[in-house]
Amino acid sequence: MKYRLVNWCPGAELSSGKFIQSDNYFIETINDCRSAGLNPFNYGLLPCKDGQESSVMFEISERITNRLEVTLKYCDAVTREGARLFYNHLSGEPLEAAYSFSETTEDTGGEARYLHVLLSVDPFSRVATGIPDEREAPLHYPDIVPCYRLFLQPAGDTNIRQSGGQYLIIGRIRRFRGRCEFDMDFIPPSTSMASHIRLSRYHHQFASLVNTIETSSIHIIQKINTSPDVNNISANLQALCHSLLSEISRVYFPYINAGLFWRPIEVVGCFSTLAHRLFVTLQCMDRKEKEQLLNYFYEWDDLKPGDFESLLKEITDIHYNHSAISEVMFRISNFLMILSGLWAKMASLELVGQHKESIIISERETSPILPKKKRWFD
């Protein structure tokens, strides 16, 4: 701790410095207590207030002189060190940042370049604000707020600490072919799925896909149970469905009711575990039977045998990066969409476990042979 509590003694001389020291001590203590409950995976944007789509909003504008300007409108977050970030342009001074592109740093080879938007705060640096009261002497601003600073830095620049104070990456700007735009694919570090509109949409999408997978699994099992001909393919597919239903039933209630307030890493862990259950069930099968099942998927859904197994392993071993949440969420979304489509196809089959050739041959054998019609001149 940098600041210490003032030892107030009766009769001691009072000064503004001692009050500031006490103020700094309590600010540092609060931040320290707040940071004790934080880790690399639960800091960032706070849950959106009612009616808001995101806990951060800013505007960008370009000048003909290759100058980019960013104006912060709103931010509600907490840094990794526990400092509170709360800024509203309606009740504070404008917060702006600019970045100039030189001709030597323009886009080359048609590749996009990215800039991070950083917001830093120094809680011990005070900025006077408010409306002075003319009746008070000396005339002074009645309030103070922490010192906020907005920065723009290339995404590959690791020297972020030059911003000073405690910082948070709150957005990313994409520059392509001389034009800048807000990168909609970027999701800043967030404390929960309710902190950003895209995370909220992912939460609802995942719930919908899981419902489809659950329904398809039940239909597959019902068809296999009523089928007169159960083979290795249908039996192993049924085992996969049982693993899916077991895991889905375990997480269904907490995800539907509280999943929107889960940390992003908890959501990723939920579906990584689902993929792991499938992967383990698949690996426990006889090698030849596993190959038959994977080839069966390829036969009906054009999903190559190696691709399905690699997909499960990829999601099982997925690495979570709190500064690149969108990339991880996209991979989870892709996994669930592929699995949902494959299971829906399996559930649509009348005879689960039967090959296309067998069904075609069976249809030919059961087709009635119509007598040849005589022509009028025969």
N, C-alpha and C positions, 0 to 999 in steps of 0.2 A: 504494500500500500504506500502510495506516494505522499498522501496528505494525512495529517494527524489531527485529532480532536483538540480544540483549544482548552487550556486549563484556566477556566474562569475563576478569578479570585475576587473577593469583596474589596472594593476600592481601587481595583486595577483600572488603568486608563483604557478607555474604549477607542477603537479605531475601525475604519471600514475594512482594513486588511484582516482583522481577526474574524469579522463576520464572514468575509469571503473564504477564509480558511475553513471555518466551520461548514459553510455551504459546500465547499469542495470535498470535504471529508464525507459528508452524507451522500453526495452525488457518487463518489467513488465507491462507497460502501454498498449503495443500492445496485450499481452496475456490477460489482463483484458478486453480490448475492444472486443477481439475475443470471450472470454468466455461469454460476455453479450448476445450474440446471440445463445449460446448453451444451451441445456437442456438435461435431461437424455436420450433423444431419437434421437439426431442428431449429436453425436460425433462418432469418430472411423475412419475406413479406408475411404480415399477419393476416388472419382471415378478413375477408371483405366485410365492410359494413353493409347494412341493409340498402339495397338498391344499387350497389356498386358491382362492377364486373371485375375489377382488379384493385389491388391495394397500391398500385403505382400508376401514374398517368403523366405523360409529358408530350410536348409537341416539338416537331422538327421543322426547320425551314432552311432553304438553300439560297445562297446569293450567287450572282453571276461571276463573282470573283473567286469561285471554288471554296467558299467559306460556308461551313455548316454550323447552324445555331440550334441549340436545344434549350427548351424552357420547361422546367419542372412545374407541374400543376399540383400533384398530390403524391404523398408517399407515407405509408404506415408500415414500419418494419422494426426489426431488432437486429443488431449486428452480432457477429460471432462472439465479440467480447462483452456483449450484454448492454451496449448503448442503445437507447431508444431513438428511432428515427421517425419523427412525425412532422410533416411539412404540408401546409395548405396555402396555396398562393392567395387565397381570399383574405387571409389574416396575417400575412407576412410580406416581406420584401421579395420582389421577383428574384428567382434563382435561375441563372442562365449559364451556359457553357458554350464555347465555340471551338471549332477545329478547322484548320486551313489545309487543303490538299494542294500540294505542289505538283508540277508537271512530272517530276521525277518519281513521285509516289502514286501516280495515277494507275488505273487498272491495266494490267498486262496479261496478254493471253486469254482475255475473256473471262478471267476468274474474278469472283466477288471478293471484296474486302469487308472486314467487320470492325466496328468500333464498339467498345463497351462504354456504357453510361454508368458512371460511378457517383454515388452520393456519400460524402463523408461528413462526420460531425465531430466537433471538439466540444464536449460538454463543459469544459473548464474555461473556454473562451467565450465571453459574454458579449452579446449584441443588444444594445439598448433599443427598446421599442415602446410603442404605446403613444398616447396623447398627453403631453405635459399639462399639469395643472398650474395655471397662472397664479393661483393663490399660494402656492408653495414656494419657498425660497430655500436654497437656490433652485432655479427652474431646471427640471430634469425629466428624463423619460421615466415613467413609473415602473416599467417592466423590463425584463431581460429574457432572451431566448438563446439557446445554444448556437454556436457558429456552424452553419451548414455551407458546404461547398460542393459544386457540381463539376465533374470532370469528364472528359472524353479521351479515351486511350485506345490505341490499336489492340485488338483482341489477343495478339501474340505477345504484347508487352508485359513482361513479368514484374516490372518495377512499379507496382501499384501503390506501394507505401509512400511514394512521393506526394500522394494526395493529402497526407497528414491526417491525424485523428483516426477515428474508427470508420470504416467504409463498408459499403455494400454495392455489389453490381446489381443495378435495378433495371437494366435493359440492354439491348444490342441493336445497332444500326447497320444495315447492309448497304454497301455501295457497289453498284454494278453499272458499268458503261457510263460512268460520269454522273449517275443519279443515286440519291440516297433515299432510303425508306426504312421505316420501322420494321425490324425483323420479327415477324409474327411467329416464327418457329422457335424463338428463344423464350424460355421460362426462367425468370430469376430464381435464386434460392428462396424457398418458401417454407413456412412453418407447417402448413397443412394443405390439403387438396382444395380447401375453400379460400385459399389466398389469391388464386388467379383463375380467370375465366376458362383458360384452356385446361387447367387441372380439373376444374369442376366438370367440364365436358368429358374429359377422359374417365372420370369417376362414373358418370352416367353411361358412357359407352361400354365400359367394362362390365357394369351390372347387366346391361342388355345382352351382351355377348355371353355372359355366364348363364343367364336364363335360357338362352337358345341352346347352349351346350348341355345344360341339365335336362331340358325337355327332350333333346335328341337322344341323350344317353338312356333315358327311360323308355323311349320308343324302341330303341335298338334292343334293349334287354327284353322287352315284352315280345318283340317279334322272334327273338331267338328262343325264348321259353315256349312259344307256341309252334315253333317250327318242328316238323317231323324228322328233319335231317340236320343234326348238329355236327359240324366238323371242327377241326382244329382252328380254322380261321374264325369262325363264329364264337367259339369258346374263348379264344384269346382276346377277341374284340370285346366280349362281355366282361372279361377281367379288367380291361382298360376302363370300361364304363363304370364298373364298380369302384375303381380307384378314384375316378373323377367325382362321382356322386358322394363318396365318403369325404373327400376334401372340400367340395362345395358346401355340403351340409354343415361342415365344421365352421366355415367362415361366413356363411350366408347372413346370419342375423347381425353380427357385429359390422359387417361391411355395409349392408343396406341401411342400418340405423346410425352408425357412427363413422362409416368410412370416409365421409366428406371431410371429417376433421382429423383423419389419420395423417401422419407425416407421409410425404411421398415415398420414402424408403420403406415404410410399412406396407404400402400398396404394392410396391415392386416385390417385396418379400413374399406377400400373399400369393402372387401369381407365379413367382419363381418356385415356390414350394409345390404349387399345382403341377408345374412342368416336371419338377423333380419326382413327384409321385408317379407320373406317367412314364418317365424315363426308367425308374427303378423297376416298375412292373414290366416294361418292355424288355429290360435286360435279364429278368428272371425267367423269361420264356426260353424254350428250347431254340437253339440257334436256327435250325431249319424252319421251325414253325414261325419264328419271328420274321424271317425273310419272306415266308409265304404271306404273312399279314401285311408287311410293308409293300410287297408287290401287289397285293389286293387293293391297297389304298391307291397305288399308282394306276391300277387298271380302271378304277371308277372315278378318280378325282385328279388324275395327272400330277399327283404329288410324288416326286421321285423318292424311292426308298431311302436313299442317303440323306435327302433333304429333311424328311420328317424327323429322323433321329438326330440330325445335326441341329435342327431347330429346338428340340427339347433340351439338348445339351447346352446350347447357347443361352437359353433362358435360365436353365439351372445354374450356370456359372456366371450369370450376368453381373457386371461390376457397376455399382451405383455411384454416380458422381453428382453431388448436390449442386454443383455449378453448371451442370449440363442435364437438367431434369428432362427436358423435351426429348433428347435422344433416347433415354431409357424408356420413357413412356411410349414413344413410337414403336420401339421393339416389342414391348408388352402388347400393345394394340395389334401389331402385325401377327404376333403369335396367337392371340385369341381369335382374330378374324380367320386365320388359316384353319385353326382347330374347329371353329364354329362351322365353317364351310364344309370341311371334311366330314364332321359328325352329322351335319344336316343331310349330306349326300348318302351316308350310310343308313340313316333313319328312313330315307325315302325308298330304299330298296325293298321289294316285296319279299325276296328270299335273301336274307343276310348271310353271307358266307359263300354264296354261289357265284361262280365266274360268269362272265358275259357269254362265253361260248356255250356253257352248259344251259343257260337260260334260252339261248337262241335255238339250240338243238332240241330242247324240250318243247319249245313252241312249235317247231317244225313237226315233231312227232305227234303232237296232239292236234295239229291242224287237220280237218276233215278233207279227204280226197274226193273232190266233186266229179261225177261222171261226165265224160266228154259229150258235149252236145252235138247232135247230128245236124248237118246242114241240109237245106231244103232240097239240094240236088243229089244227096246220097241215096 
